[in-house]
């Protein structure tokens, strides 16, 4: 069964910060939005593996959906 997460990106002085809304412990930064997006996917993958190895239940989710930032 596929699950989904919402990715939230915030513009910061050094680039972008990405975090999963449903799993706030999954957070990362990148110089560009694309770099941040890739790093967030990697962070999600690593967290899922770590939780599985520790026998913890993975929070609701499983694949990455995105909310892209819009500057008004």
Secondary structure by P-SEA (a helix, b strand, c coil): cbbbbbbbbbbccccbbbbbccccccccccccaaaaaaaaaaaaaaaaaaaaaaccccccccbbbbbccccc
